[in-house]
Amino acid sequence: MRIIRLTGFGTADFETSITDTDSATTPTSVYVYPLEGDVDECIGLLPKPGCGFEPTQAGDRGGALQYAVFGLIVIGVVVVFSVVFRNVIRRDNERAKHA
């Protein structure tokens, strides 16, 4: 298994891990990506399908919290558009009564 450790913007240190004790000794300020296979295909703006790992916590990519936030955003947009639409209809009706 290959472990990639990002140390700064645009730089990365590559290590080969034989045991899992290496992940226990890494500093907490550095995020470790547990990737297998060719690392160059998985890192970038649009990683290819099959790269990375399955979500294990609710806050991971593709986890339950991400879907919940997406649902709240959709509900918020629907509420905003419905309020605007309702107020436009109400204004048009009031203008029609006074005309």
N, CA, C and O of each residue as an XYZ file, in Angstrom:
396
protein
N       0.836     -1.167      0.000
C       0.000      0.000      0.000
C       0.886      1.237      0.000
O       1.870      1.306      0.736
N       0.532      2.208     -0.827
C       1.258      3.461     -0.880
C       0.551      4.493     -0.030
O      -0.678      4.549      0.002
N       1.321      5.302      0.651
C       0.745      6.394      1.425
C       1.325      7.681      0.887
O       2.537      7.811      0.715
N       0.437      8.638      0.620
C       0.873      9.943      0.134
C       0.650     10.940      1.253
O      -0.421     10.954      1.859
N       1.621     11.762      1.536
C       1.488     12.763      2.575
C       1.728     14.116      1.936
O       2.813     14.389      1.423
N       0.708     14.964      1.969
C       0.831     16.304      1.405
C       1.450     17.212      2.454
O       0.932     17.343      3.563
N       2.570     17.842      2.091
C       3.274     18.686      3.052
C       3.079     20.162      2.779
O       3.381     20.989      3.640
N       2.591     20.511      1.621
C       2.377     21.909      1.294
C       1.643     21.989     -0.026
O       1.308     20.965     -0.621
N       1.397     23.181     -0.476
C       0.668     23.346     -1.730
C       1.537     22.890     -2.892
O       2.583     23.484     -3.156
N       1.117     21.851     -3.581
C       1.814     21.374     -4.763
C       2.996     20.462     -4.492
O       3.648     20.024     -5.441
N       3.300     20.158     -3.242
C       4.404     19.260     -2.950
C       3.877     18.056     -2.202
O       2.901     18.154     -1.458
N       4.517     16.932     -2.401
C       4.088     15.711     -1.719
C       5.297     14.828     -1.458
O       6.226     14.775     -2.265
N       5.279     14.146     -0.343
C       6.299     13.156     -0.017
C       5.691     11.780     -0.206
O       4.580     11.522      0.256
N       6.407     10.898     -0.879
C       5.912      9.551     -1.095
C       6.636      8.608     -0.144
O       7.856      8.673      0.012
N       5.872      7.738      0.482
C       6.443      6.747      1.378
C       5.837      5.395      1.058
O       4.713      5.310      0.564
N       6.569      4.361      1.335
C       6.036      3.013      1.213
C       5.850      2.466      2.610
O       6.794      2.403      3.398
N       4.636      2.075      2.907
C       4.312      1.617      4.249
C       4.245      0.095      4.263
O       3.555     -0.512      3.444
N       4.959     -0.510      5.188
C       4.929     -1.960      5.333
C       3.986     -2.339      6.474
O       3.269     -3.336      6.387
N       3.990     -1.555      7.525
C       3.120     -1.833      8.661
C       2.201     -0.648      8.889
O       2.398      0.424      8.317
N       1.217     -0.845      9.711
C       0.269      0.222     10.027
C       0.764      1.125     11.142
O       0.074      2.077     11.506
N       1.935      0.857     11.693
C       2.440      1.689     12.782
C       2.908      3.046     12.266
O       3.016      3.993     13.044
N       3.187      3.156     10.968
C       3.628      4.439     10.421
C       2.534      5.486     10.517
O       2.821      6.657     10.765
N       1.278      5.080     10.324
C       0.177      6.041     10.381
C      -0.056      6.531     11.804
O      -0.592      7.622     11.995
N       0.333      5.753     12.798
C       0.143      6.168     14.183
C       1.188      7.200     14.591
O       0.953      7.957     15.534
N       2.330      7.256     13.915
C       3.388      8.180     14.302
C       3.378      9.464     13.491
O       4.163     10.368     13.776
N       2.508      9.574     12.482
C       2.470     10.801     11.687
C       1.798     11.910     12.485
O       0.918     11.644     13.304
N       2.207     13.147     12.249
C       1.582     14.263     12.976
C       0.112     14.410     12.607
O      -0.303     14.021     11.515
N      -0.661     14.964     13.506
C      -2.094     15.096     13.258
C      -2.417     16.211     12.275
O      -3.534     16.256     11.759
N      -1.479     17.110     11.998
C      -1.746     18.204     11.077
C      -1.585     17.788      9.619
O      -1.907     18.565      8.720
N      -1.102     16.603      9.376
C      -0.892     16.118      8.013
C      -1.935     15.054      7.712
O      -2.085     14.095      8.470
N      -2.662     15.219      6.600
C      -3.657     14.225      6.212
C      -2.996     13.174      5.341
O      -2.252     13.512      4.420
N      -3.253     11.917      5.613
C      -2.657     10.817      4.877
C      -3.728     10.195      4.001
O      -4.777      9.782      4.494
N      -3.465     10.127      2.691
C      -4.392      9.513      1.743
C      -4.020      8.049      1.570
O      -2.953      7.761      1.029
N      -4.851      7.117      2.005
C      -4.550      5.697      1.806
C      -4.967      5.267      0.395
O      -6.114      4.877      0.175
N      -4.048      5.337     -0.539
C      -4.340      5.004     -1.925
C      -3.572      3.755     -2.339
O      -2.457      3.510     -1.880
N      -4.183      2.982     -3.204
C      -3.525      1.816     -3.766
C      -3.442      1.997     -5.268
O      -4.298      2.659     -5.853
N      -2.451      1.436     -5.893
C      -2.305      1.545     -7.338
C      -1.542      2.798     -7.731
O      -0.719      3.298     -6.964
N      -1.818      3.309     -8.936
C      -1.134      4.472     -9.463
C      -1.694      5.737     -8.819
O      -2.872      6.053     -8.986
N      -0.867      6.445     -8.100
C      -1.291      7.615     -7.349
C      -1.567      8.799     -8.274
O      -2.436      9.618     -7.975
N      -0.848      8.907     -9.384
C      -0.989     10.056    -10.274
C      -2.392     10.157    -10.866
O      -2.849     11.264    -11.152
N      -3.072      9.067    -11.053
C      -4.417      9.093    -11.627
C      -5.472      9.517    -10.618
O      -6.554      9.959    -11.005
N      -5.175      9.391     -9.336
C      -6.188      9.646     -8.312
C      -6.132     11.054     -7.732
O      -7.125     11.520     -7.172
N      -5.007     11.741     -7.848
C      -4.876     13.068     -7.268
C      -5.113     14.100     -8.360
O      -4.500     14.029     -9.425
N      -5.988     15.048     -8.108
C      -6.252     16.114     -9.067
C      -7.627     16.709     -8.830
O      -8.309     16.375     -7.862
N      -8.021     17.598     -9.734
C      -9.328     18.232     -9.595
C     -10.459     17.246     -9.812
O     -11.463     17.291     -9.101
N     -10.314     16.350    -10.789
C     -11.339     15.356    -11.079
C     -10.727     13.963    -10.987
O     -10.270     13.427    -11.997
N     -10.709     13.367     -9.792
C     -10.157     12.022     -9.678
C     -11.014     11.017    -10.436
O     -12.235     11.156    -10.503
N     -10.379     10.026    -10.995
C     -11.098      9.015    -11.767
C     -11.918      8.117    -10.848
O     -11.576      7.955     -9.676
N     -12.994      7.533    -11.366
C     -13.792      6.615    -10.552
C     -12.961      5.413    -10.102
O     -12.119      4.912    -10.848
N     -13.205      4.969     -8.898
C     -12.488      3.824     -8.356
C     -11.266      4.208     -7.551
O     -10.650      3.346     -6.924
N     -10.895      5.485     -7.550
C      -9.756      5.951     -6.758
C     -10.224      6.243     -5.341
O     -11.390      6.568     -5.120
N      -9.337      6.130     -4.410
C      -9.666      6.461     -3.029
C     -10.221      5.278     -2.274
O      -9.839      4.134     -2.522
N     -11.124      5.556     -1.350
C     -11.650      4.512     -0.489
C     -13.097      4.807     -0.165
O     -13.564      5.933     -0.343
N     -13.798      3.814      0.302
C     -15.202      3.942      0.681
C     -15.319      4.832      1.914
O     -14.434      4.810      2.769
N     -16.397      5.617      2.024
C     -16.559      6.444      3.226
C     -16.765      5.576      4.464
O     -17.574      4.648      4.463
N     -16.021      5.894      5.512
C     -16.138      5.144      6.759
C     -16.802      5.966      7.848
O     -17.328      5.410      8.812
N     -16.783      7.312      7.701
C     -17.430      8.190      8.669
C     -18.464      9.039      7.933
O     -18.427      9.160      6.708
N     -19.373      9.616      8.685
C     -20.445     10.399      8.079
C     -19.922     11.629      7.350
O     -20.549     12.074      6.389
N     -18.794     12.192      7.776
C     -18.249     13.394      7.154
C     -17.344     13.135      5.976
O     -16.886     14.088      5.345
N     -17.066     11.884      5.652
C     -16.198     11.563      4.513
C     -16.889     11.897      3.207
O     -18.104     12.088      3.158
N     -16.091     11.965      2.146
C     -16.633     12.188      0.813
C     -17.621     11.087      0.466
O     -17.280      9.904      0.497
N     -18.846     11.477      0.134
C     -19.871     10.496     -0.178
C     -20.556      9.936      1.046
O     -21.321      8.978      0.942
N     -20.295     10.517      2.208
C     -20.906     10.046      3.443
C     -22.276     10.660      3.668
O     -22.751     11.464      2.867
N     -22.895     10.274      4.758
C     -24.262     10.703      5.057
C     -24.367     12.203      5.274
O     -25.353     12.812      4.858
N     -23.373     12.817      5.915
C     -23.438     14.260      6.149
C     -23.364     15.042      4.849
O     -24.000     16.088      4.720
N     -22.611     14.559      3.902
C     -22.514     15.248      2.619
C     -23.863     15.206      1.898
O     -24.274     16.202      1.303
N     -24.541     14.087      1.945
C     -25.869     13.994      1.339
C     -26.883     14.852      2.096
O     -27.779     15.435      1.483
N     -26.751     14.935      3.413
C     -27.662     15.761      4.203
C     -27.480     17.243      3.876
O     -28.463     17.974      3.754
N     -26.239     17.687      3.735
C     -25.983     19.082      3.375
C     -26.525     19.378      1.982
O     -27.100     20.443      1.760
N     -26.354     18.461      1.051
C     -26.894     18.649     -0.298
C     -28.417     18.768     -0.251
O     -28.997     19.618     -0.925
N     -29.055     17.923      0.538
C     -30.507     17.993      0.676
C     -30.963     19.315      1.276
O     -31.962     19.882      0.833
N     -30.241     19.813      2.280
C     -30.589     21.102      2.881
C     -30.398     22.249      1.891
O     -31.183     23.197      1.887
N     -29.378     22.172      1.066
C     -29.166     23.203      0.049
C     -30.311     23.195     -0.959
O     -30.819     24.252     -1.332
N     -30.716     22.017     -1.396
C     -31.826     21.916     -2.351
C     -33.112     22.456     -1.729
O     -33.846     23.197     -2.382
N     -33.394     22.098     -0.481
C     -34.587     22.589      0.198
C     -34.530     24.113      0.338
O     -35.541     24.788      0.137
N     -33.372     24.656      0.677
C     -33.219     26.106      0.794
C     -33.474     26.825     -0.512
O     -34.139     27.861     -0.528
N     -32.957     26.292     -1.610
C     -33.170     26.912     -2.920
C     -34.653     26.854     -3.292
O     -35.196     27.824     -3.821
N     -35.303     25.737     -3.022
C     -36.739     25.609     -3.316
C     -37.539     26.618     -2.502
O     -38.457     27.242     -3.035
N     -37.212     26.792     -1.226
C     -37.922     27.748     -0.377
C     -37.733     29.167     -0.900
O     -38.701     29.924     -0.976
N     -36.515     29.541     -1.260
C     -36.254     30.891     -1.763
C     -37.043     31.141     -3.044
O     -37.690     32.181     -3.172
N     -37.004     30.217     -3.986
C     -37.725     30.413     -5.244
C     -39.241     30.428     -5.031
O     -39.944     31.179     -5.706
N     -39.750     29.622     -4.116
C     -41.196     29.631     -3.880
C     -41.647     30.937     -3.245
O     -42.719     31.440     -3.581
N     -40.852     31.503     -2.328
C     -41.206     32.784     -1.712
C     -41.174     33.895     -2.757
O     -42.078     34.729     -2.794
N     -40.162     33.918     -3.592
C     -40.079     34.933     -4.646
C     -41.250     34.778     -5.609
O     -41.882     35.770     -5.970
N     -41.547     33.568     -6.025
C     -42.652     33.326     -6.962
C     -43.987     33.761     -6.348
O     -44.803     34.398     -7.014
N     -44.205     33.414     -5.073
C     -45.444     33.784     -4.395
C     -45.584     35.301     -4.292
O     -46.675     35.834     -4.497
N     -44.495     36.003     -3.977
C     -44.556     37.458     -3.857
C     -44.757     38.140     -5.204
O     -45.411     39.181     -5.269
N     -44.220     37.589     -6.262
C     -44.433     38.153     -7.593
C     -45.902     37.990     -7.984
O     -46.505     38.917     -8.526
N     -46.474     36.832     -7.716
C     -47.890     36.601     -8.015
C     -48.760     37.552     -7.194
O     -49.706     38.135     -7.723
N     -48.450     37.711     -5.915
C     -49.213     38.605     -5.045
C     -49.132     40.056     -5.544
O     -50.140     40.763     -5.565
N     -47.936     40.492     -5.941
C     -47.769     41.851     -6.457
C     -48.560     42.047     -7.747
O     -49.203     43.082     -7.926
N     -48.519     41.070     -8.642
C     -49.256     41.174     -9.903
C     -50.760     41.242     -9.653
O     -51.458     41.988    -10.339
N     -51.272     40.484     -8.691
C     -52.695     40.515     -8.359
C     -53.104     41.883     -7.783
O     -54.173     42.400     -8.109
N     -52.250     42.463     -6.930
C     -52.547     43.778     -6.367
C     -52.527     44.853     -7.447
O     -53.352     45.766     -7.412
N     -51.613     44.768     -8.400
C     -51.568     45.728     -9.507
C     -52.811     45.580    -10.393
O     -53.333     46.577    -10.893
N     -53.276     44.370    -10.586
C     -54.451     44.146    -11.428
C     -55.712     44.703    -10.750
O     -56.611     45.195    -11.432
N     -55.784     44.629     -9.413
C     -56.938     45.168     -8.694
C     -56.982     46.690     -8.772
O     -58.057     47.275     -8.904
N     -55.825     47.330     -8.691
C     -55.764     48.800     -8.691
C     -55.823     49.393    -10.097
O     -56.011     50.602    -10.234
N     -55.674     48.611    -11.112
C     -55.671     49.149    -12.473
C     -57.032     49.261    -13.076
O     -57.167     49.700    -14.218
